[in-house]
Amino acid sequence: MPSYPVPLPLMVCGSTDDIIAECEVLQGWRPYLMEGDCCWEYQQGQHFFHFFQPTLVAKQILDF
């Protein structure tokens, strides 16, 4: 999917040790982030970090 800026606040989340959506894919969003957008990386948890760390992910979403 092509990356490009969107006119709404954007939050991109990922895990640095994800073997499916690798770190480079997550970093690829950085040039397209605008003021108020967020790119959050969890250091471990692999592809299902949101399942295994729901409280941490919820906090990041609420802070966003």
Secondary structure as UniProt FT lines:
FT   STRAND          11..15
FT   TURN            16..17
FT   HELIX           23..27
FT   TURN            28..29
FT   HELIX           30..32
FT   TURN            35..36
FT   STRAND          38..42
FT   HELIX           46..48
FT   HELIX           49..52
FT   HELIX           54..63
//
